[in-house]
Amino acid sequence: MSKIQLVIDSTAYISKDFAKKHDIKMVPLSVNFEGTLSEEGFPGEFDEFFERLANSNDFPTTSQPSAGAFLEVFQKALDEGKEVITITISSKLSGTYSSAITAAGMLDEGKVSVIDSESAAANIKELVQVALNMIDEGYSREEIANKLEQQKKQMGILLTVGTLDYLKKGGRLSNTGALIGNLLNIKPIIALKEGKLVPVDKVRGKKKALEKIIENIPEESTVINICHIYALDEALDIKKLLEEKFPKSRIDIQVLGPVVGAHLGPKALGVLFMY
């Protein structure tokens, strides 16, 4: 049994089976929607949320896990004689990292490493895979944490949306901007820069947006994940294009969950890469 416990938050969107197989502990973020507060959960559990989102006038809010939620998981691992590595969603997207840091400060900080991924979704899963490989090879917690800090600087996200409505509802776009944009079929291209999602371009039509995204994936990328919300057919089409352009890369398709997906809406598509 490994002497290092991996801990993530729910925005890594790893499957329940993967978490169980590798003994990864997940601390969930929560979603408050239509008067109900619920934990985010795992892929395979998101359909009901997005169906409600598409037909609701309400807009969800999200909340980070408490420091106490992380503390409980950390303490149990330490009681079992383990050290802990935690990888969280970007600190500029959520207060989850801060909660984990607070919890670590209540314990023996020489046994707990908290990594701000400065990313989200499948990129966190890839950092988890790097950590798992290094654990199998016998590396120490400190060595793994140092590698993760280096690797996270060689990752990126480029995404676009199916409609501007959810960016508007989330306060990231004005009503007028959303109205004009939808009428003209304007699609933004959003990138992750220094841990924060920022608009970097806009084009007319989703097809052109996806072409632009593919053009901007680094040639040296070794892993590419296509993340989507109810856009599997488009994701499969993009996968074929990427397999031709990046024949040596591992290319997978993943889903996004409520915490990240609520602000993007159904038919959103993103490409997450590591090099």
N, C-alpha and C positions, 0 to 999 in steps of 0.2 A: 504493500500500500504506500502511495506517495506521502511524503512528509510535507508537501506543500498543498494547501487548499486554494483552489481558484474560486474567486467570487466575482460575479458580474451583476449588472442591473438588467432589467427586462428589455432595454432597448438594443441589446445585442441580437435579439430575435433568433437565438439558437433554439433548436427543437428540444422538446422535453426529453426525447430519447437520447439525444446527444449529451444533454446535461447529466442524465442518469448514468450513461455509459462511462463518462469521464469524471463523475462525482464533482460536478461544477455546481456551486450554490448560486441561486439567482435571487436577488433582492428586487422586488418589483416597484416600479413607479405606479402611480394611481391616476385614474381618469374620473373627473366629475362631469357627468353628462345627464341631462334631463332629470336632475335631482338625485341621481344615484352615484355614489362613489364606489369604484371597483378597481381592483388590481389589474394591471395590464395582461399578465399571463404570457402564454407561449404561442408561437405560430400554430395555426389550426384552430385557435380560439377567437379569432378576430372578425369572422364573417358577420356576426350579429351586430357588432359595433358599427361597421362600415355601412351596413344596410340601413341602420337607424340614422347614421350621419347623413346619408344621401337624401333622406326624407324628413329631416328635422329642421326647424327654424332655430333650435338651440345650438350653441357652439360649445364644445367641451373645453374644460380647463384641465391642466395636468399638475400633479404635485410630486415632488421628489420623495424618496423614502426618508424616514427619520433616521437620525444618528443611532437611535435605539435599535432600529431594525438591523443595521449593519453590526452594531455592537453584539447583538445576540448571536449572529452567525460567526463573527470573529472569535468571540469568547469560546464557543463550542469547539472551534477548530484548535484553539490554543489548549483547551482542556484535553484534547485528543493527542497532544504532543506535536501538532503541526504548526508550520508558519503559514502566512497568508499573503496572497497576491490578489489585489482587487483591481479590476479594469472597469472604468465608468464612462458614460457618455460625456462628451465635451463639457467642461465647466462653463463654457459660454452659451450653452444651450439649456442647461439645467443646473440646479443646485445639488444634484446627486453626489458629485465629487466632494463638495463641502461637507455633506453629511458623513461620507465615508472617512474623510480626514478627521472630523470631530470624533468619530467612534474610535479610530486608530489611536488618537491622542489619549484616550481613556485607558489604553492597554499598554503592553510592552511594545513600544514603537520599533524596537529592534527585531521584531518578529512579524511586522505587518507592513507591506508595501502597497500604496494606493497610487494607481496610474490614471492620470487624466488622459484619456485616449485622444482628446482634441478631435474626436470624430463621432461616429454613430453607426448603428445597424451592422451590416455585414463586415465593416472594417474592424469593429470590436471583435466579431467572431474570428477574424483572421489573426488578430493579436492573441486571442485565446489559443488558436492553433499553434502559433509560434511558441507560446508558453508551454503548451502540452508537449510539443516536440522536445523542448529543452529540459522539461521535467523528466521525460523518458531517458534522456541522455545524461542525467545526473547533475545538471547544473544547479547552482545554489540560488536561493531566492534573490539575492543581490545581483547576481549575474543575469538572471532572467529579467528583473526589473530594469536593469541598464539597457538590455537589448530591446525591450519594449519601448523605452523612451527614445531610442534611436529609430526603431522601425516606424513608429507613429509619424515621424517626419517625412516618411516616404510613402504616404498614402494620400488619397484625394477622393472627392465626391463631386459629381456633376449631375444635375437633375433638372427636370422640367415637369410641368403639370398638365392635367387634362383641361382644367378650367381655372380661371383666376378667382373664382368665388371664395375658395377656402383661404387663400392668402388675404382676401378682403375681410372675411369673417374673423380671422386671427389678428387683424390690425396691422398686417404687413403691407397693405395696399389700400389706397383710398377708394371710396365708392366710385368716383368718377374714373379713376385709373382702371378699375376692374371693368366698368361698363364699356369704356372705349376699347380696352384691350380685348374683351370678348367679342365685340362687334367686328374688330379688325383681325380676329384670330391671332392675336399676338401671344407668343409663348416666351416666358422668361427662361433664361438659363442661369441656374443658381449653382454656385460653387462653395465648397468649404474652404475658407481661408483663415488660418490661425485659429481654428476651432470654431469659427462662426460662419453661418450660411449667409452669403451675400450675392445679390444679383450681379452677373458679370456681362450679360448680353441679352438681347431679345430679338426674335425673328418672327416672321409670319408663318404659322403652321407648325404643327407638332413634328411632322416628318422632317422639316428643315432643322428644327431644334435638336432632334435626335441625331441627325447627320453632323451637326456642329459639335455635339457632345462627343461623338465617336472620333471626330477629327482631333479633339483636344486630349484624348487619353494618351499618356506618355508611351512611347514606343517600347520602353524597357519594362513595362508592366508585366509582372509574372502571374498575378491573380486579378481577375476582374469579376465582380459580382453585379448582376443586373437586379436591382430591387424595384418592386412594383406594388401597386395597390389596384387589384382588379384589372390588371392589364397584361395577363399572361400571354395572350397571342402576340402582342407587340414585343414583349420580352423575348419570346422565342424567335421572332424575326430578327431582333437585334443580336441575339446570341449567334445566329448563323453568320451575320456580317462580321461580328467580332472574331469568330473562329477562323474566318478567312484572313482577316487582317492581323490576328495575333495567334498564329498556329501553335506557338510554343507555350502559350499562357493557359492556365486553368480558368475556365469560365463557367460560372454557376448562376442560377436564378434563385433569388430569395424574396420573401415578402416583407413588407413593412407593417408595423403594428400601430395601434391607436395613438400613442404618445407622439411619435414622429409623423404618422400619417394624417392625423387630424388637421394639421396645418397645410397639407398638400392636397388632400382629397383623392377620391377614386380616379383612376387612370393616370395617376402620377407615376413617373418612371425616373429611376436614377441609375447611374453607373458609378460603382465604387471600385477603386483600384489600389493595388499595392505594387511597389517596384523595389 
